[in-house]
Amino acid sequence: MFYKSTRGFNEKLLASKTILEGISKDGGLFVPEQIPVISMQEILNLNSYQDTAFLVLKNFLTDYTDEDLKFSIEKAYNASKFDDKRITPIFNFDNNCLITELWHGPTSAFKDIALQIMPILLSIARDKNKVKNEIVILVATSGDTGKAALEGYKDVKGTKIIVFFPHNGVSEIQRLQMVTQEGSNTFSYAVKGNFDDVQNNVKAIFNDRTLNNILIEHGFELSSANSINWGRLVPQIVYYFYSYIQGLQKGLFKNGTRVNFVVPTGNFGNILAGYYAKKMGLPIKKLICASNSNNVLTDFINTGVYNKKRRFYKTISPSMDILISSNLERLLYDLSGGDSDYVASLMNQLKEDGMYRVDLRMHKKIRDLFWADWADDDITRRQIYKDYTEKNYLLDTHTAVARAVYFKYIDQTSDDTYTFILSTANPYKFSVSIYEALFGKPNHYKSEFDLMFEIEEKTKVPIPEQLRSLKEKSIIHKGIIDKELMSDIILKTLNIKS
């Protein structure tokens, strides 16, 4: 299978080269030339997460051998990395609502699902393509991707990883996870501004030919671990299939029964994986997009107008504090029938005018596939409190947004379809917000860790060991930089004189 750019650059790459490059030379995103289909009988024959991952990846990563894929899957998804052998277990919540817990990996966030296997796939790709340069993984993060990428690429031969995150735009625990990361090849920097500022500058760096030529001259080349990289997105398709398979195994519904998924998302990567799963044959009825107060995706799905010119909110669900949803470009490309000129025109309008409007035909397709709404911080807190007091289940802030949007969907549609809510993080990654939702504002506390242990004492919900151990690592991060200096920081990190 070959991959091409959403913006029409005349270049077709195999999967391994696509993963190495990350983003196309024209600024577009790589997409497969066709979407493979998996039959319902093949789905019925699957038993484990590992089996499911092999089938999905084999269909997309066609220049990887079966041995390559089996090695990668066994190394990524095992008991030393995940605390549940199902990797992404489902939890039967209430009525026809289920939760898929995606946070049982080493950093307690759903990003582990992709970022435990992606470094292995990239290392294999480096050998396949006889790359001699050192690969520099460049990451913009709104919180969870940074730590998951740092952990995944730690000490991976032939790579360095540089993570940029918005200063005061991540939780204290997310920040500490990143700045205390071990590994001789890992680096992280806080940037003044919000996530969109960071993400835009990372994209600009990928398209800066002068900078890239300097790096190549010194034996380095850039790649990405964000969901703009196909190698990051394709592993996320797996847990949609495996959620369905677990539902079958529990006898909740019969093979072929249509289901819904509610997905908290800001950059559109997580829900886009569900769209690809649907195109591959998974019987999905509706993909429900859940946003926080930065509800640019909700407005787009409901109106057909994407407008980033709006107030930016810092919320208690910071991983969704995004106004530019990069992966939406892949959806637009697919729904337009691969019209790269149309997509390039929309992306240029977004860059020049801060907005674009899709045509009526495109908007209808989007509305048929997706349903969207949002929840502000007050609604999110109330949902956390309600589900803990009534269900004895502790949601993180992002999953609570999805749960609140699920109820809005039910109220407006009366749809009783079995519905999976994708739970994206362990609640202890956002201890201040969880504490306030359950017990009100604390009178005083020394740090977020004080509240984390107090929540554990009061709720009896155990703290994951990888978060508990952070207590001993509490430090102040002084590496705060201006966004305009990100290119210089890359050169300095790599010991290149500018």
Residue, then its C-alpha position, 0 to 999 in steps of 0.5 A: m500500500f502506498y501513501k500520498s499527501t492530502r495536498g497533492f504533492n506528487e510523491k507516493l511512499l510505502a508505510s515505512k517511509t511515511i512513518l519516517e517522514g511524518i509530514s509531506k513536503d507540501g505541508g499536507l498529511f499522509v493518507p493511504e491510497q485506499i482503506p482496507v476492509i476487514s470482514m465480520q468473520e475476521i472480526l469474529n475470529l479475533n480474541s486478544y488485543q495483540d491479535t487485533a493489532f496484528l490484523v489491523l496493522k498488517n492491512f496498512l503497513t504492507d512493507y513490514t513483514d509479519e515477523d516485524l509486526k509480531f515483534s513490535i506488538e509483543k514488545a509494545y503490548n505486554a504485562s511489563k508495560f500495561d497493568d491489564k492483560r486486555i490492554t484496553p479493557i471495557f467496563n459495563f457502566d449503565n444501561n447500554c453505555l460502556i467505557t473503554e479504559l485506554w489508560h493502563g499503559p506506562t504514562s496512564a494516558f491513551k497516548d501510550i497505545a500508539l506511542q509504545i509501538m510507534p518507536i519500534l515501527l520507526s526503528i524498523a523503518r530506519d533499517k528498511n530504508k537504510v537511513k544513516n542519519e539520526i532521527v530527531i522526533l519533534v513533538a508538540t503536546s497539550g499534555d499526554t502525548g509528550k510524556a508518552a512519546l518521551e517514554g516510548y522513545k527513551d534510549v531508542k537507538g538512532t533517535k533523539i526526541i524533543v518535546f515542546f509543551p505550553h507553559n501553564g497549559v498542562s497539569e502539574i502532574q503532566r508537566l512533572q512527568m515530562v521534565t523528569q523523564e529519564g533517557s539520554n536522548t530525551f529533551s523537553y521545553a515549556v513554551k510561552g503561549n498555548f498549544d496552538d502556538v506550539q503546534n503551529n511552530v512545530k509545523a513551520i519547523f517541519n516546512d523550514r527547508t533551510l533549517n532542515n538542510i542544516l540538520i541533514e548536513h549535521g547528520f540529523e533529520l526530523s520526524s514527528a510523534n504527533s498524530i500528524n504522523w500516520g505511524r501514530l494514528v494507525p495503532q489507534i484504530v485497533y482499540y475501536f475493533y477490540s472494544y467491539i470484540q470485548g462486547l461480543q465476548k461479554g455477550l452484550f450484542k451479536n456480531g454485526t450489531r451497530v454501536n456508537f463511540v463517544v470520543p473526547t478530542g481536540n486534535f481530531g486524531n482519536i475520533l478520526a481513527g474511529y472513522y477509519a475503523k468504520k470505513m474498514g467495516l466495523p459496524i459503527k452507527k455514530l461517532i460522537c465528538a465531545s469538546n470542552s469550551n474550546n468547541v471549534l469542532t462542535d461548531f464545525i460539525n454542526t454548521g460546516v464552518y471552521n473558525k479558529k478566530r474565537r476566544f481560547y479557554k484554559t479548561i480543566s480538560p487541557s488536552m482538548d484546549i485546541l483551536i486548530s485540529s490538524n487531523l481534520e484535514r485527513l477527513l476532508y480529503d477522504l470525504s472529498g474523494g481525494d480532492s487535494d486542490y480542494v483541501a489545500s484551498l481550505m487549509n490556505q483559507l484557514k491560514e490566511d483568514g482563520m476560517y473556512r466553510v465546506d460545501l453543502r454536500m461535504h457538510k451533509k456527509i459530515r453530519d451523517l457520520f458525526w454528532a457533536d456537542w460540548a461541556d464546560d468546566d461546571i458541567t464536567r465537574r458535576q459529571i465527575y461528582k455524579d458518576y462517583t457518588e452514583k456509580n462509584y467510578l472516578l472519571d478524569t476530566h476529559t472522560a467526564v466531558a465525553r460522558a456529559v456529551y453522551f447524555k446530551y446525545i441521548d436527550q436529543t436523539s433517544d438513541d438506545t444503541y450500545t455506546f462506548i465512551l473512550s476514557t483517555a486518562n487516569p483521573y489522578k493526572f488531574s488531581v486538583s480538578i478531581y478534588e474540586a469536583l468531589f469535595g470542593k476547593p481545598n483550603h490549602y495544599k502544598s502541591e497537586f500531589d498532596l491532593m492526589f493522596e488525599i483523594e486516594e484516602k477518601t475514595k479508596v481508588p488506587i493511584p497508579e504506581q507510575l504517578r505515585s512515584l512522581k512525588e519524590k521527583s517534584i522540581i521546578h522547571k526553568g526551561i521556559i522559552d519564547k515560541e520564536l526560539m523553538s528552532d534555535i533550541i533544536l539546534k542548541t539541543l543537537n549541539i549545532k551552531s546556528 
